[in-house]
């Protein structure tokens, strides 16, 4: 029995071409490439959340709510 689920995504043509080139260069399937990219994104996102929470805790005496500080931190990273 298959454990993995199939997901369909859409990509702009230029992004698809770049992803295909990376997959060929690294001898990976597109699925492997996207799984790794998602793992990397989730890991980085977790680090950002932890940093934002730490900043929110440090800055909360200023009267800003924790969610306001986290939102500001995310916007600064964009």
C-alpha positions in Angstrom: 0.0 0.0 0.0 1.2 3.5 -0.9 1.8 5.8 2.0 2.7 9.0 0.1 -0.1 11.2 -1.4 0.1 12.8 -4.8 -0.1 16.6 -4.9 -0.6 18.7 -8.0 1.0 22.2 -8.1 1.2 24.9 -10.7 4.4 26.8 -11.5 5.3 29.6 -13.8 7.2 28.3 -16.8 10.5 30.0 -15.8 10.4 28.6 -12.3 9.6 25.1 -13.7 12.6 25.3 -16.1 14.9 26.3 -13.2 13.6 23.5 -11.0 14.0 20.9 -13.8 17.6 22.1 -14.4 18.4 21.7 -10.7 16.8 18.2 -10.6 18.9 17.1 -13.6 22.1 18.6 -12.2 21.5 17.0 -8.8 20.3 13.6 -10.2 17.0 14.0 -8.4 13.4 13.5 -9.3 11.1 16.6 -9.2 9.4 15.0 -6.2 12.6 14.7 -4.3 13.6 18.3 -5.2 10.2 19.7 -4.0 10.2 17.5 -0.8 13.7 18.8 0.1 12.6 22.4 -0.7 9.6 22.0 1.6 11.7 20.5 4.4 14.1 23.5 4.1 11.3 26.0 4.1 9.7 24.4 7.1 13.0 24.3 9.0 13.7 28.0 8.2 10.1 29.0 9.0 10.5 27.3 12.4 13.7 29.2 13.1 11.9 32.5 12.2 9.0 31.7 14.5 11.4 30.9 17.4 13.3 34.1 16.8 10.1 36.2 16.5 8.7 34.7 19.7 12.0 35.4 21.5 11.9 39.0 20.3 8.3 39.3 21.3 9.0 38.2 24.8 12.0 40.6 25.0 9.9 43.5 23.6 6.6 42.9 25.3 7.2 45.4 28.2 7.0 48.1 25.5 3.3 47.5 25.3 3.3 45.8 21.9 1.4 42.5 21.7 3.3 39.4 20.9 1.5 38.9 17.6 2.3 42.5 16.6 6.0 41.9 17.2 6.0 38.6 15.3 4.2 40.2 12.3 6.7 43.1 12.2 9.6 40.6 12.3 8.1 38.6 9.4 7.6 41.7 7.3 11.2 42.9 8.0 12.5 39.5 6.6 10.7 39.9 3.3 
